[in-house]
């Protein structure tokens, strides 16, 4: 398991390789996403960065930073919740399937999993058979995490 600093260092090197820069403000937002156990809105990130890092970031700056982090494949936006999470594959050097997100209805914890391309191809075929076109292969699935499921039992 990598530490937050190791993940940030890896992300910084990846950005350099691609000709971009992970500035101190970008590192702050990415660190907040990495340390959170749930998805966060831009405004939650503003508050978090102020409380934890004593950095004041305007919401519009956080939105621009989040756009950058998404472009660099360092973060994902959860459309249903309009919140963001750090990519769980920042330090991986191998390819992955299509990211899917399991979201706990109770505690809002998010887990990123990968789905095989063949599964997505089957789903795309079924969607086309229904007369629709797939806009995005990414799914956000409402679930209960293990601890919340245990509490409910």
N, C-alpha and C positions, 0 to 999 in steps of 0.2 A: 504494500500500500504506500503510495507516494504522499509526502507531506504537501501542504498547500504551497510552500515555497518551491518545492521541486516541480510541481505542476506549473506554477507561474514561470519558473526558469525555462521549462520546456516550451511553454507557450510563447515566451519572448523570443527564443531561438527560432521557433517555427515562423513567427511573424517576420523576423529578420531575413530568413531564407526566402520568404515570399515578397520581400521588399516593403514591408510595412513595419510600424513601430508600436510596441506595447508601452504606452506612456504610463506615468505614475497614476493618473486618474483611471486609465483603463485597467491597470493592475488592481487598483482599489476595488473597482466594481467586480472584476473577475474573482478576486479574493472573497468578496462578500458572497458571490454566488457559490463558490466552492465550499465555503464554511457553513452555508445555510443547509438545513436538512429539508427544505421545501422551496417551491418556486417563489420568486419575489417579483413584485411590481416595480416599476421605475421609482415610484414614490417611496416604497419600502426600502429600496436600495439607497435613496437619498438619505433617509433617516438612519439606516444601518451605517453608512459611511461616515456620517456625522458623529454617531454615538461611539462606534468602535475605532475609527481611524482619525477622528477629529478633522475630517475633510468635508468642506461645504461644497457640494456639487449641485448646480441648478438642474431641475428635472429635464430640461431640454438637452443639456450636456449628457445626462445619463442615457436618454433615448438615443443620442448619436453614438455613444459608447456601446450601447447594446446592439445597434445596427452593425458597428464595426466588429464586435465579438461574434455576431452571427455570420458575417461575411468571412471571417477567419476560421469558422467552424469551431469556435471556443464556447459558444452558448447556443441555446435553442429557445425559441419563443413558443409558449404553450398558448395556442390561439383561443381555446375555450375559456381559459382563465385570464388571458391577457397578462401573463407573467412569464418570467424567464428562469432558466436553470443553466448551470454550467454543463457543457458536454462531458459525458463520462468517459470519453475516449481521447482526451487531449493528449495523453502521453503514449497512446498506442501507435505503433508503426505499421500495423497490418490493416488490411481492408475490413470493412464491416458491412453488415446488411443495412436495410433501411431502418432508421431509428423509430422506435415506438415508445410511447410514454404511458406508464401505469401511474395513475394519480389516486391516492387514497382519499375517498370522500370524507373521511373523518378528520384526519390530522394534516391533510394536504401534502404529505410526503410524496415525492416523485421518484420513480425509478426508470431509467432509460434501458431499454432492451433493444436488440436488433432482430429483425425478421428477415428471413431468407428471401432473396430476389424471386425465387420460384413461387413463394406464397403470395407475394405482391402481384406477380404476373397472373396467377389464378384469380385473385381478387379483381384485378383490372379487367380480365376477361368477363367475369360475372357482372361487373358494373356496366360494361359495354353491352352485354346481353340484355340488361335492363333498360338500355337506351340512354345511358349517361356516359360522361367522360370523366375520368379521374383527374382532379385538379392537383392533388398531392397524395403520395402514397403513405404519408405519415399519419399515424393514428394516435389519438389521446383517449385512453381507456379508463373509465371510472372503475375503481376497485376498492377493496379494503386491504391495507397492508397486514402483515402477520400479527403484530401486536394489537392493532385495532380489531381484527377479526377474532383474536383470542378473547378480548374484552367483551365483545358482543355475544360470545358463546355462553 
